[in-house]
Amino acid sequence: MLGMFSDCTALKSVYVSSTWTTAFVEDDGFMFENCEAIVGEDGTTYNDDEIGETHAHYGTGGYLRHGTDRVIDPTPATVFCAETSSLHFYVTTTPVVRGGMFSAPGTTGFRKATRVATGERVTVGEKGIIPDWLIGGNVNDVTSVIIDSSFASVKSVSTAAWFYRCNALRLIDGLEYLDTSEATDMRAMFYQCRNLSSLDLSGFDTRKVTDMNGMFASCSTLESIFVSEQWNTDAVDASDMMFLDCYNLVGEDGTHYKASSYDKTRAHYGAGGYLRRHHSEYTVTIPPTGFTVFSADEPIAIPVGLEAFVCTDYNEEAETVNAVKLTSSTIPAGVGVLLKGTARQSYTMTALIGNELDEPYDDFLTDNLLVPATVPTVVSSGVMAYDFDEEDEQQHWRLLNFVLLEDKFAEVFRFIGPEADGVQLPANTAYLALAEVNGTRDGFVTIVWGNKFDVNGDGAVNVADVNVVTAEILLHPDGDGAKKYDVNSDDLVNVADVNVILAYILAHIAD
C-alpha cells in the first residue's frame, strides 16, 4: 500500500467494508501523505505524523469510513480482539477477516479483529491443532470470553483446546449458549486456565463425548465445576489427566482433589465426585437463638420474615463484630451471611439461577468477615506465622477462625486444641475469619446487631447520624476519629463518611 492515497489533497472520505484489512501489508510508506482533507467517520482528521496503515481503518482513530458490507449466510465466527483482550463467539451475517473491523453483538462500535475463525474452523476444527483464534501468541492475552446468544444455534462437534493455556482468562460469559449435544471431543478445553475459580457447565450435554483428556488439567485455582443431569461420561474412553493438578477443586459433598485420582471416575456430582449441581431452593430452620449462618453457590431471594446480615468491623478491644443488614433483597452467590428470623421456624429460599439481578449489592460486602462454606467444610484453627523481627521468635495468628456456637462465634483453636484437624461444618453455612488477631480473652466474639450507618445507635438512619459524624470530623479534622464513624471503611473519618450516610438516607427515603 505504498503511497496508495498519497497527495490526494482533496480527498475527504474513503469508504471500505468489513473485508478491508491491512494485516498482511508489508509496505505502507506514505500511504496517506498530504491527505490533508481526509476525515474518518468518528471525526479523526489528518496528522502529518500518522500517514501509514495504523490509521487505515474505520472506527475510533481511523481515517476511513464504514461503507456497505456484503451479506452472507449466518456463519459461526470466533474473533479475538487484542485491544480488549476478549474472545467473541457469535453468528455473523457479514464477513469477518483478520485485521478487519468487526462489531460483535452486545458490543459498541468497531474494533480490529486480531485473529479470526469462521465456519467449520469453529464447529469442527482440526484434530490435534490449536484453534485459529489462539495462534500467534494470543493464548496469554485472553482475559474474557463472550459467547453471544446467537451462538446457541451452532452445534460444534469439537470444543478441543478452545481455551487452551489461556492463563489470564478470568471470565467466560454465556456458556449457557454453547450447544454441546453433538460434541465428541473436549480434550484440553480448559487446559491451564489458571485464573478461573469456577465454571458453570450446567448447559453442557456430554452424552456423545468420547475424549476428555486433560479437559481441566492445570486449572490450579479452579474451586467448583457445576453440571446438570445432561452431564454424562458413559461414552468417554479417554480421560487421562482430566483433572490433573486441580488442587483447589472441591465437589458438592466436600470431596477434595486427590493427586492420585484425576480421570473421569471423579467426573460426577454426589459422593466422591469433583463436580457440583445448582439447587433451585434451600430450606433453613432458625435455631432457638433466632439466627444462623448461611451461604449458597447461587444468588438467593430473601423471603418475607428473614433478614440477612454480614459481619464487619471487628473491635479487638471489645471483641465484637457488627452485624450489618443487607439493603438488597438478594444474598449474592458465594457470600456468607447471618440469617435472622423467628426461632424454630423453617423458611424456603429461592435460588435465582440465571436471573439478571436489577439491584446493586451493598458496598460493605467487601468488608464481610464471614467466609462461605457452600459445601461440607473442615474449618481449621487458622494460619500461624512467626514474627522474626523480635529477638525471640514469636508465634502469632495471621488468620484466626471462629465458628458459630449458639449466639456467639467461638475460637476454633480454643475449643479443639492445636493438634486437631478442625471443625466439620455442613454445607451452606459460614464461619468468621479474622486477620492478624492474637486470640480472644475467653474464646468468643460477640455479635453486635445493627446498621453501620446508624452511628448514634438510636435504631434509625437519619440526619441525626450525619450530625454525629460531622461533630466527630470537627473534633478530629485530621481524620483520626473513632472507628465506628468510619462508615466507608477507608480508615479515615471525614466528609466521605457523611456523603455515604446521606446516600443511604436518600436511597431509603421511602422506608
C-alpha positions in Angstrom: 0.0 0.0 0.0 3.0 2.2 -0.6 1.7 5.7 -1.4 -1.8 4.4 -2.0 -3.6 7.7 -1.4 -0.5 9.9 -1.3 -1.1 13.5 -2.4 -4.8 13.1 -2.7 -5.1 16.6 -1.2 -8.8 17.0 -1.9 -9.8 13.5 -0.7 -12.3 13.9 2.2 -13.7 10.4 2.6 -12.8 6.8 1.9 -15.5 4.1 2.4 -14.5 0.5 3.0 -16.2 -2.7 4.2 -15.5 -5.3 6.8 -13.2 -7.2 4.4 -10.8 -4.3 4.2 -7.7 -5.4 6.1 -4.1 -4.3 6.4 -3.0 -7.4 8.3 -0.7 -8.6 5.5 0.6 -5.2 4.4 4.4 -5.2 4.2 4.9 -1.6 2.9 2.6 1.2 4.0 5.0 4.1 3.4 3.4 7.5 2.6 0.0 5.8 2.4 -1.9 9.0 3.4 0.9 11.6 2.8 -0.6 15.0 2.2 -4.3 13.8 2.5 -5.0 17.0 4.4 -8.7 17.0 3.8 -9.4 13.4 4.9 -11.8 12.8 7.9 -12.7 9.5 9.4 -16.2 8.5 10.5 -15.5 9.5 14.1 -14.1 12.9 13.1 -10.4 11.9 13.1 -8.5 14.4 11.0 -5.2 14.2 9.1 -2.0 14.2 11.1 1.4 14.6 9.4 2.9 12.1 11.8 0.4 9.4 11.1 0.4 8.6 7.4 0.7 4.8 7.4 -1.6 1.8 7.9 -2.1 2.4 11.6 -4.9 4.8 10.6 -6.2 2.8 7.7 -9.4 1.7 9.3 -12.8 3.0 10.3 -14.0 3.3 13.9 -12.1 5.1 16.6 -9.0 6.9 15.4 -9.2 5.9 11.8 -9.1 7.9 8.5 -11.7 5.6 6.8 -15.4 5.3 7.0 -17.7 2.2 7.1 -19.4 1.6 3.8 -21.7 -1.3 2.8 -20.8 -4.8 3.9 -21.6 -7.9 1.9 -24.4 -10.0 3.3 -23.6 -13.7 3.8 -25.5 -16.7 5.2 -25.4 -16.9 9.0 -21.9 -18.2 9.8 -20.3 -19.1 13.2 -17.4 -16.8 14.0 -14.8 -16.7 16.7 -12.8 -13.4 16.9 -10.0 -12.4 19.2 -9.6 -8.7 19.8 -6.2 -7.7 21.2 -7.5 -4.2 22.0 -9.9 -5.5 24.6 -8.2 -8.9 25.3 -11.6 -10.5 24.6 -12.6 -13.6 22.6 -16.0 -13.4 21.0 -18.2 -16.3 19.8 -21.2 -15.3 17.7 -23.1 -15.9 14.4 -22.4 -13.2 11.8 -24.1 -12.2 8.5 -21.2 -10.1 7.4 -17.7 -11.3 6.5 -15.1 -11.1 9.3 -11.4 -11.1 8.3 -8.1 -11.0 10.2 -7.1 -7.4 10.6 -10.5 -6.1 9.6 -13.0 -4.3 11.7 -15.9 -6.2 13.4 -18.7 -5.4 15.8 -19.8 -8.4 17.9 -23.4 -8.5 19.3 -23.6 -6.8 22.6 -20.6 -4.6 22.0 -20.5 -0.9 20.9 -18.5 0.5 18.0 -16.0 -1.3 15.8 -12.7 -2.9 16.8 -9.9 -4.6 14.9 -10.1 -8.4 14.6 -6.7 -9.8 15.7 -7.4 -13.4 14.9 -10.5 -14.9 13.2 -12.0 -18.4 12.6 -15.3 -19.0 10.8 -17.5 -21.8 9.7 -16.0 -25.3 10.1 -12.9 -23.9 11.6 -15.1 -23.2 14.6 -17.5 -26.1 14.6 -15.2 -28.9 13.6 -11.6 -27.6 14.0 -8.7 -29.8 13.1 -7.8 -32.7 15.4 -4.5 -32.0 17.3 -4.4 -28.4 16.1 -4.7 -25.4 18.4 -7.7 -23.3 17.3 -7.1 -20.4 14.9 -8.0 -17.8 17.4 -5.3 -18.8 19.8 -2.5 -18.9 17.2 0.2 -16.2 17.2 0.8 -15.8 20.9 -2.8 -14.8 21.8 -3.3 -17.5 24.5 -1.7 -15.4 27.2 -3.6 -12.3 26.2 -7.2 -13.5 26.5 -8.8 -12.2 29.7 -12.5 -12.6 28.9 -14.7 -14.8 26.7 -18.1 -13.6 25.5 -20.4 -16.2 23.9 -23.4 -14.4 22.4 -26.9 -15.8 22.4 -26.8 -16.1 18.6 -24.2 -18.9 19.0 -26.9 -21.1 20.6 -27.8 -22.2 17.1 -24.3 -23.6 16.5 -23.7 -27.3 17.1 -19.9 -27.8 17.4 -18.6 -31.4 17.1 -15.4 -30.4 18.8 -14.5 -27.9 21.6 -11.0 -29.3 21.9 -8.5 -26.8 23.2 -10.9 -23.9 22.8 -9.4 -22.1 25.7 -6.0 -23.9 25.8 -3.4 -22.3 28.1 -5.5 -19.1 28.5 -3.6 -18.3 31.7 -5.1 -14.8 32.1 -8.7 -15.8 31.4 -10.9 -14.8 34.3 -14.4 -14.6 32.8 -16.4 -16.7 30.5 -19.8 -15.2 29.9 -22.5 -17.1 28.0 -21.5 -20.7 28.4 -25.3 -21.5 28.5 -25.3 -20.6 24.8 -22.8 -23.3 23.9 -24.7 -26.3 22.4 -22.5 -29.4 23.0 -25.2 -32.0 22.1 -23.2 -33.1 19.0 -19.7 -32.7 20.5 -17.4 -35.7 20.7 -14.1 -34.1 21.6 -13.5 -31.9 24.6 -9.7 -32.5 25.0 -7.8 -29.8 26.8 -10.8 -27.5 26.5 -9.9 -25.5 29.7 -6.3 -26.7 30.0 -4.1 -24.4 32.1 -6.8 -21.7 32.6 -5.1 -20.9 35.9 -7.2 -17.8 36.7 -10.6 -19.4 36.6 -12.1 -20.1 40.0 -15.5 -21.5 38.9 -17.1 -23.0 35.8 -20.8 -23.3 35.2 -21.3 -26.1 32.7 -24.9 -26.7 33.6 -25.9 -26.4 29.9 -23.4 -29.0 28.7 -24.8 -32.2 27.1 -21.8 -34.6 27.0 -23.6 -37.8 26.1 -21.7 -38.1 22.8 -18.3 -37.0 24.1 -15.6 -39.7 23.8 -12.4 -37.7 24.6 -11.9 -35.6 27.8 -8.2 -35.9 28.1 -6.8 -33.0 30.1 -10.1 -31.1 29.9 -9.5 -29.2 33.2 -5.8 -30.1 33.7 -3.6 -27.5 35.4 -6.6 -25.3 36.4 -4.9 -24.8 39.7 -7.2 -22.2 41.1 -10.5 -23.8 40.0 -12.7 -24.5 43.0 -16.0 -25.5 41.6 -17.5 -27.0 38.4 -21.3 -27.0 38.1 -23.1 -29.5 35.8 -26.6 -30.8 35.3 -28.3 -34.1 34.6 -27.2 -33.7 30.9 -23.6 -34.3 32.0 -22.8 -37.9 31.2 -19.4 -39.6 30.7 -20.6 -43.1 29.7 -19.2 -42.7 26.2 -15.8 -41.2 27.3 -13.0 -43.7 26.7 -10.1 -41.2 27.0 -9.9 -39.1 30.2 -6.3 -39.3 31.3 -5.2 -36.2 33.2 -8.8 -34.8 33.1 -8.4 -33.1 36.5 -4.6 -33.2 36.8 -3.3 -30.5 39.2 -6.7 -29.1 40.0 -5.5 -28.7 43.6 -8.4 -26.5 44.8 -11.3 -28.4 43.3 -14.0 -29.5 45.7 -17.1 -31.5 44.9 -20.6 -30.9 46.4 -20.1 -33.5 49.1 -16.8 -31.9 50.2 -14.6 -34.3 48.2 -11.2 -32.6 47.7 -8.9 -33.2 44.7 -6.6 -36.2 45.2 -3.3 -36.3 43.3 -3.8 -40.0 42.7 -7.3 -39.7 41.1 -7.8 -37.3 38.2 -9.7 -39.1 35.4 -13.4 -39.5 34.6 -14.1 -41.7 37.7 -14.3 -38.3 39.6 -16.3 -36.5 36.9 -19.6 -36.6 38.6 -21.5 -34.9 41.5 -22.6 -36.7 44.6 -20.4 -39.0 46.8 -16.8 -38.9 45.8 -17.2 -36.6 42.8 -15.4 -33.4 42.0 -18.4 -31.8 40.5 -21.5 -29.9 41.8 -25.1 -29.1 40.9 -27.0 -25.9 41.3 -30.1 -26.0 43.6 -33.3 -24.3 42.9 -34.2 -23.7 46.6 -32.9 -24.1 50.1 -34.7 -24.7 53.4 -33.3 -23.1 56.6 -34.6 -23.7 60.1 -33.8 -20.9 62.6 -32.4 -22.2 65.9 -33.7 -21.0 69.3 -31.2 -18.1 69.3 -33.1 -16.5 66.4 -30.3 -16.6 63.9 -27.9 -18.9 62.0 -25.2 -18.7 59.4 -25.8 -19.4 55.7 -24.2 -19.4 52.2 -25.0 -20.8 48.8 -23.5 -21.1 45.3 -26.4 -19.2 43.8 -27.9 -15.8 44.4 -30.8 -16.2 46.9 -34.0 -14.2 47.2 -34.5 -13.3 50.9 -38.0 -14.4 51.8 -40.5 -12.4 53.9 -39.7 -12.8 57.6 -36.0 -13.3 57.2 -33.2 -10.7 57.4 -29.7 -11.2 56.1 -26.6 -9.6 57.7 -22.9 -9.6 57.0 -20.2 -9.2 59.7 -17.9 -6.2 59.6 -15.6 -4.1 61.8 -14.0 -6.4 64.3 -13.4 -4.4 67.6 -10.4 -6.1 69.2 -10.8 -4.3 72.5 -14.5 -5.2 72.9 -14.1 -8.5 71.0 -17.2 -7.8 68.9 -18.2 -7.8 65.2 -21.0 -5.6 63.8 -23.9 -7.4 62.0 -24.8 -5.1 59.2 -28.1 -5.7 57.4 -28.1 -6.2 53.6 -30.2 -3.5 51.9 -30.8 -5.5 48.8 -33.5 -8.3 48.6 -30.9 -10.8 47.4 -28.0 -12.6 49.0 -25.2 -12.7 46.4 -23.8 -16.1 45.4 -20.8 -17.2 47.5 -21.3 -14.8 50.3 -21.5 -15.8 54.0 -24.4 -14.2 56.0 -26.2 -14.3 59.3 -29.9 -15.1 58.8 -32.2 -13.7 61.4 -35.8 -14.8 61.7 -38.4 -16.5 64.0 -36.9 -19.1 66.3 -37.6 -22.7 65.3 -39.4 -21.6 62.1 -38.4 -23.0 58.7 -38.0 -20.8 55.6 -37.8 -21.8 52.0 -35.4 -19.6 49.9 -35.5 -19.5 46.1 -32.3 -19.6 44.1 -32.1 -17.0 41.3 -30.2 -19.2 38.8 -29.6 -17.4 35.5 -31.7 -14.4 36.5 -30.4 -10.9 35.9 -30.3 -9.0 39.2 -31.5 -5.5 38.7 -30.4 -4.1 42.1 -26.8 -3.2 43.2 -25.2 -5.1 46.0 -24.1 -3.2 49.1 -20.6 -1.7 49.0 -19.8 -3.0 52.5 -20.0 -6.6 51.2 -16.2 -6.2 50.5 -15.7 -5.8 54.3 -17.6 -9.0 55.1 -15.6 -11.2 57.6 -17.8 -14.2 57.1 -16.3 -17.0 54.9 -18.9 -19.1 52.9 -18.9 -22.8 53.3 -21.2 -23.8 50.4 -20.1 -27.5 50.6 -19.2 -29.6 53.7 -16.0 -27.9 55.0 -13.4 -28.6 57.7 -12.6 -25.3 59.4 -9.1 -25.3 60.8 -7.9 -23.2 63.7 -6.4 -20.7 61.3 -2.9 -19.8 60.0 0.1 -19.4 62.3 3.1 -17.2 61.5 6.4 -16.4 63.1 7.5 -12.9 63.9 11.2 -12.7 63.0 11.5 -9.0 63.8 11.8 -9.8 67.5 14.9 -11.2 69.2 12.9 -14.2 70.2 10.8 -16.0 67.6 7.1 -15.4 68.5 4.1 -17.1 67.0 1.1 -15.1 66.1 -2.1 -15.7 64.2 -2.1 -14.5 60.7 -5.6 -15.7 60.4 -7.9 -16.9 63.2 -11.1 -18.8 62.6 -14.3 -18.8 64.6 -17.5 -20.9 64.2 -21.0 -20.0 65.4 -21.7 -21.5 68.8 -25.3 -20.7 69.9 -25.3 -16.8 69.9 -21.5 -16.1 69.6 -18.6 -17.0 67.4 -16.2 -19.5 69.2 -12.5 -19.6 68.6 -11.7 -22.9 66.8 -8.2 -23.2 68.3 -9.5 -22.7 71.8 -12.1 -25.4 71.5 -10.5 -28.2 69.5 -6.8 -27.7 70.5 -3.7 -27.3 68.4 -3.4 -30.9 67.2 -7.0 -31.3 65.9 -7.7 -31.2 62.2 -10.6 -28.7 62.6 -14.3 -28.4 62.9 -16.6 -30.1 60.4 -19.3 -27.7 59.1 -22.2 -28.9 57.0 -22.9 -27.4 53.5 -24.5 -24.0 53.2 -23.0 -22.5 56.3 -20.3 -19.9 57.1 -17.6 -19.1 59.6 -15.8 -16.0 60.8 -12.2 -15.3 59.8 -10.2 -12.6 61.5 -6.8 -11.4 60.2 -3.8 -10.6 62.5 -5.7 -11.3 65.7 -3.8 -12.8 68.6 -6.8 -14.6 70.2 -9.6 -13.6 72.5 -9.8 -13.4 76.2 -12.4 -16.1 76.7 -12.5 -17.6 73.2 -15.6 -15.8 71.9 -16.5 -12.9 69.6 -19.9 -11.2 70.4 -22.2 -10.1 67.6 -23.5 -6.5 67.8 -26.7 -6.2 65.7 -27.4 -3.0 63.8 -26.8 -0.9 60.8 -23.3 0.6 60.4 -24.9 3.8 59.2 -26.8 4.1 62.5 -23.8 5.6 64.2 -25.7 7.1 67.1 -27.4 3.7 67.9 -31.0 5.0 68.0 -32.3 2.4 65.6 -32.7 4.7 62.7 -30.5 6.2 60.0 -31.3 9.9 59.5 -29.9 13.4 59.8 -29.0 12.8 63.4 -26.3 10.4 62.3 -25.0 12.9 59.8 -24.7 15.4 62.7 -22.9 13.0 64.9 -20.3 12.2 62.2 -19.9 15.9 61.4 -19.2 16.7 65.0 -16.6 14.0 65.1 -14.9 15.4 62.0 -14.8 18.9 63.6 -13.2 17.3 66.7 -10.7 15.4 64.6 -10.0 17.4 61.4 -7.0 15.1 60.6 -9.5 12.2 60.0 -8.4 10.3 63.1 -11.9 10.0 64.6 -13.4 7.0 66.3 -13.5 3.9 64.1 -17.3 3.4 64.4 -17.8 6.7 62.5 -15.6 5.4 59.6 -18.7 4.0 57.8 -17.0 3.7 54.4 -14.1 1.7 55.9 -11.2 3.8 54.4 -9.5 4.3 57.8 -10.5 8.0 57.9 -13.4 9.9 59.4 -14.1 12.7 57.0 -16.7 14.2 54.7 -16.7 11.0 52.6 -18.4 9.2 55.5 -21.1 12.0 55.7 -21.7 11.5 52.0 -22.1 7.7 52.3 -24.7 8.2 55.1 -26.6 10.8 53.1 -26.6 8.5 50.1 -28.1 5.7 52.3 -30.8 8.0 53.6 -31.8 9.1 50.1 -31.9 5.5 48.9 -34.2 4.5 51.7 -36.3 7.6 52.0 -39.4 5.6 51.3 -38.6 3.3 54.3 
